[in-house]
């Protein structure tokens, strides 16, 4: 593990996140954004009437097909090394989706994406889940950036919320460019902010977890075409082992 990888791993452990600027090809993010537009369009009635992440904000699973699946994302040595340094070499991918606030969205409540692993007694423990986020579009102050609070992944939620409300811990907006990669501990308190533009703020998430954790059944199934599965590297197939494979007959096969 190189010094840079070790430093990035340490940054996630200490403050809760790290950013890799311009790490993914911008042209690939543009392709993903263009391909996502018709998917988003199919969900507009649901978004207007029954949004699943707050007003005008929606979570949508991504298909594991090009351009959303690309080895430059899923086989990137730096991303894999950082996540493996946090979760172990046998870590698995359990989620691939998008979070998209649209115009007229609002602030989310400050929250963590996961609860305490030991709810009967709060304790500090190493990460068991890691989120890898990357925007398909540039995210500036008006586009609904995520706001994060450093170090709150290591605090009991009530204490962290009290410190945020008292101004002892700031909520910091993360402005990102298409191609930047955010690697974070989802225990850290954060919130989505309003998108004040007419451009959907599409941010993808790859949810990674330790090998011994079960996949969350609430995550939509995202089957992988058999022909694509066969063309993946051994490392990619190992990391994507929780996903089902779609065989040529249209049936699912684990």
N, C-alpha and C positions, 0 to 999 in steps of 0.2 A: 504494500500500500504506500503510495507516494506521500510526500509531506503535504501536498495540496489536498489530497483526499482526506488525510488524517485531520487537517485543519477544518475542512468542511464538516466532517463527522463531529468534531469537537464543537463546532459552532451550533449545530443542531442540538447537541446534548446540552449545551450551556444556555443558549438564548431561545431555542425552540425552532429555529429555521435557518436556512441559508439560501442564497440566490446565485445561480450560474448565469451571468449576463450573456446574451446572444449565443446561447449554447446550441440551440436547434436551428436548422436552416429557416430563414424567414420565408423563403418561397414555399417550403413545405407547410408552414403555418397558414399561409395564404390559401393553399390548396385545401387544407382542412376546413378553413373558414367558409370557402365557397361551397364545399361539399356538405357542410353542416346546414347551410341556409334552407334547403328544402326539408330537412329533418325538423328544424325549428318551426318551419311553416306549418307542418302537420300537427304541431302541438299548440298552436296559437289559441284555439278555442279553450283548451284545457288551461292554458296560462292565464287567459282572461277571466275564467270562471272558477277554476280549481287549482291554482298554482301550488306546488309542493314545497316551496322554499320561501314563502312569503309573497306579498303582492307583486305581480309582474316579475317573478324570479322563479326559475324552474331548473330542476335536475333532470337530465336526460342521459341515458346510457348511450355509449358510442359503439357502433359495430366494429369488430376487429377485422376490418378489410381496408385496403388502401383507399384514400390517403391516410385514414386515421391509424391504421396499422402501418408502421414503417420501421424497419430495423434500425434506422437512425434514431428512433425514439426508444424502442424496446430492447435493443442490443447495444445501446450507448454505454461504453465502458466506464465513463466517469459516473454517470447516474447509477449504474448497477453497483459500482464499487462503493459509493457513498451509502446507498441503501443497505447493501450487504454489511458494511461496517457498522450499521445501526441495528440491523435485525438478524444478522447471521447469513452465511453463504447459502443456506437452504431456504431463504425467504421466498415467499410466493406472492404473485399479483392476484388480487381478489376482486378488483373493481376497476372499471374504465368508464368514465362518464364525463359530463359537462355540467357546470353551474353557470347559468346565464341570467343576469338581471337585464331587463329592458327598460325603456323610458317609463317613467312614473313608478319605478320601483322605490322602495323605502329602506331605511336602515333596518338591518336585522338586530335582534337582541344579541347582546354579547353572549357567546356560547363556546363550548368545546364540541368537537365532532364525536368524541367518545367519552364515556364515563370512566370512573375509576375501576381498575381491574379487580380491586378488593373493596367492594362497597361497604363491608362491615367495619373496616378500619382503614382510614386513609394512610397511605404510605408512599414513599418515593421509590420508584422502580424504573429500570431501563425501558426504553420504548418497545412496544410490541406491534405498533402500527405506524406507518409513515405514509404521508401523502406527497405525491409528486405532481405539482401543478404547473401548467404552462398555458399562457394565453394565445389564442389564435389571432388576436388583434392587439394593438397598442392600448394600454390601460393608463390613462392619465387621471388627473383629479376629478374630471367630470364623468368618467366612464364607470364608476362604481367599483373602485379598488377595494380589495380586502384590507381590513384594518386589523393589525396584530398587536399583541401585548407581550413583550419580551419576558421570558422566564416564568410565565404563568403555567407552563406545563409541569413545573416542579412545585406548584403551590396547590393547597386545597382550594376548591373552587370558591367557597365562601370568602376565604381570605383574599384570593386574587380579585374577586369582584369588588370587595371593600377597598382594596388598594387602587383599583381603577377608578371607582367612584370618588375616592379622596384625592385623586390626581397624583398619587405616588407612583403609579405605573401608567404610562401613556398608551393610547391606542394609536398606532402609527400606520398610515396608509402606505401600501406598497405599490409604487408606480412601476409598471413593467412594460417591456416592449415585446412584440411578437417574436418568439425565439428564446426569451428568458425562461429559466426553469427555477421554480421555487420548490425546495424540499423542506417539509415541515413536520413537526410532531403534532398530530391532530388533537392532543390534549391541551395545547395552548389556547387560551381564550382569544376570540377574534369575532369579527362581524363583517357582513357585507354592507357596503354603502350604496346610496342611490345612484343609478345610472341616469345622468341628466342629459344624455344625448339620444339621438335616434339610432345609434349603432349598437346592436346587441353585443354585450361584453361577454364573449364566449371564452371560458377558461376550462381546460380539461384537467381531470384528475386521474392519476393512476394510484389506486390504493394498494399498498404493499403490507404484508404482515409476516410475523414469525411463523415458522413451519408448523408449530403445534396449535396455532389458533384455527378455529373453524371459520369457514367463509360465512359472511353474513347473508342469511337467506333472503333479506330484503333487497339485496342487489339484484337488478334485472339480469337475466341470463344473456350473455353475449357470445353466442356460439362462433366458433372459428371454422371456416370452410376447410374441408379435409385437404384439398389441394394446397391451400396456403399453409396449413399445419405441417404438411410434409416438407415444405420448403424452408421452414424455420430452422434456426440453429438449435443444437441440443440445449444450450443455455436458455433460449427463449422458451422452448417447450417445457423445460423444467420449471421456469418461473410462472408460466401460464397453465400449469397443470390443473388448476381448479376449474378451468373453463371447459365446456363441452365442445366437441368437434362435430360439425355438420358434414355428414357424408353425402356423397353425390345423390343419393335417393331422396334427400331432404329430411332424413331422420336424424335424431340426435344420438350420438354415441360418446360415452365418457372416455 
